[in-house]
């Protein structure tokens, strides 16, 4: 992470933004004290996530759907058995 001062960031903002678009992160400082980060924003998905990718690799046993024992249920609720 490269440090830049406020004056340099204001003077060369477009140059730094080009580098940020490529993934670089900058630490913006005032008198060598960090005050902010200049980093890329995560882009939103343009397509929905595909479903069923693990369809053939994942198997849920029937016991998964059976009720839990009382002592485990009590533990989830913060109670002692």
C-alpha positions, 0 to 999 in steps of 0.5 A: 500500500503506497502512502500519498499526502493530501496535496499530491492526491488532489493534484494527481487524482485522475492518475491515482484513480486510474491505478485504483481501477487496476486494483492498487490501494493508496493510504492518504496521509495528513502530515504523514498520519494516515487518515483515509484509504483510496481503494477500488469499490467492489463491482456489483454482479451483472448476472445472478449466481448460478445455482446447483453447482455442487449438485453431484458432489453434495449429499445431505443424509436423511438424519440431517432433517431429524430433530436435535436431542434435547441437550443440544437444543438447550445448549443453543438456547443458553440453558444447561441440560 
